């Protein structure tokens, strides 16, 4: 929880800091962009390091650097040029870029295989709670108290997390080194590319809900004030969905579950966009069901990747999947910003849903072919007397 807030709430914190302290959104937008872009680029590199070394020192160092960068931004926002603030924001984002992947891997190390499904569902719930509470908390503190307070609190949380990290079981352990060559390991990571691509496509849906909902309401003749309650309902539904998905195992492989859930999401978001002109009430049910499915999509992706990669590559793989998510969300958000202002929110949402379906099904087909080729290339084990018997 303490590490997720600086990662997920930083962009809106920079926006609110800029508005309250400088009277303009521009510097905050540059800080947010620098934070997210550097975080996306650095995640696989830092995730690879966490696969190769004991995590404790790297995680603690990352949290301390993040805390200091956030404090420097809060202290210097009125005195430093925008370029310097953006550089500090990039340091804040880049320093903790590998933490989501690394801590997810550490979580799975601590548990038996039959507990991983439930654990990753709870991790998804945790992210949804941060995404639900974070924006409201940041906005309330920035507007009601001081725009620098959210950054100070996130910094304090990072320091507290750094203090708590040594208490994690196995945090000083190292995953046994693989006998495979770096080329073979790189091939194993790249073989999971359909999962990374599907993760990217899943963020198309998230962006359509979180970013395009307000212009969709406005262009459909509805009050844009409904965006807040609808997004809160979406987040609560996602928390419930994560809980339900983690209660039990579900039929089919994790990749198949992900495909089915993501297909349902795309269809429901398209229905919501088409129904928006008929009133907010008819948008509630499809949006709520999308929220229920969203946590299952994200958890199934994590579980599929966990099954596809050996233990010594999972932090890197999780970080690559996180980078794919950032790219998908960023591309979709940029498209919304470009087209929504020209009255094309509904058409853009429908096009994004079609793109999501195309990417998801093509990735599923490619993943099935890759798995089949891998099975055919793997030599069968030699027979033993017990096997013969």
NORJO-V315131 format. One record per backbone hydrogen bond with DSSP energy under -0.5 kcal/mol. CO is the residue of the C=O (numbers start at 1). NH is the residue of the N-H. If there is no record, write none. Layout:
co,nh
CO,NH
CO,NH
This chain:
co,nh
1,5
2,6
3,7
4,8
5,9
9,13
10,14
11,15
12,16
13,17
14,18
15,19
16,20
17,21
18,22
18,23
18,24
19,23
25,29
26,30
27,31
28,32
29,33
30,34
31,35
32,36
33,37
34,38
35,39
36,40
37,41
38,42
39,43
40,44
42,46
43,47
44,48
45,49
46,50
47,51
48,52
49,52
49,53
54,58
55,59
56,60
57,61
58,62
59,63
60,64
61,65
62,66
63,67
64,68
65,69
66,70
67,71
68,72
69,73
70,74
71,75
72,76
73,77
76,79
76,80
81,85
82,86
83,87
84,88
85,89
86,90
87,91
88,92
89,93
90,94
91,95
92,96
94,97
96,99
98,102
99,103
100,104
101,105
102,106
103,107
104,108
105,109
106,110
108,111
112,115
112,116
113,116
113,117
115,119
116,120
117,121
118,122
119,123
120,124
121,125
122,126
123,127
124,128
125,129
126,130
127,131
128,132
129,133
130,134
131,135
132,136
133,137
134,138
135,139
136,140
137,141
138,142
139,143
140,144
141,145
141,146
146,149
146,150
148,152
149,153
150,154
151,155
152,156
153,157
154,158
155,159
156,160
157,161
158,162
159,163
160,164
161,165
164,167
165,168
168,171
170,173
171,55
171,56
173,55
181,185
182,186
183,187
184,188
185,189
186,190
187,191
188,192
189,192
190,193
192,195
192,196
193,197
194,198
195,199
196,200
197,201
198,202
199,203
200,204
201,204
201,205
202,206
203,207
204,208
205,209
206,210
207,211
207,212
209,213
211,215
212,216
213,217
214,218
215,219
216,220
217,220
217,222
218,221
223,226
224,227
225,228
225,229
226,230
227,231
228,232
229,233
230,234
231,235
232,236
233,237
234,238
235,239
236,240
237,241
238,242
239,243
240,244
241,245
242,246
243,247
244,247
245,248
253,257
254,258
255,259
256,260
257,261
258,262
259,263
260,264
261,265
262,266
263,267
264,268
265,269
266,270
267,271
268,272
269,273
270,274
271,275
272,276
273,276
275,278
276,279
280,283
280,284
281,284
281,285
282,286
283,287
284,288
285,289
286,290
287,291
288,292
289,293
290,294
291,295
292,296
293,297
294,298
295,299
296,300
297,301
298,302
299,303
300,304
301,305
302,306
303,307
304,308
305,309
310,313
311,314
313,317
314,318
315,319
316,320
317,321
318,322
319,323
320,324
321,325
322,326
323,327
324,328
325,329
326,330
327,331
328,332
329,333
330,334
331,335
332,336
333,337
334,338
335,339
336,340
339,342
339,344
340,343
344,348
345,349
346,350
347,351
348,352
349,353
350,354
351,355
352,356
353,357
354,358
355,359
356,360
357,361
358,362
359,363
360,364
361,365
362,366
363,367
364,368
365,369
366,370
367,371
368,372
369,373
370,374
371,375
372,376
373,377
374,378
377,379
384,388
385,389
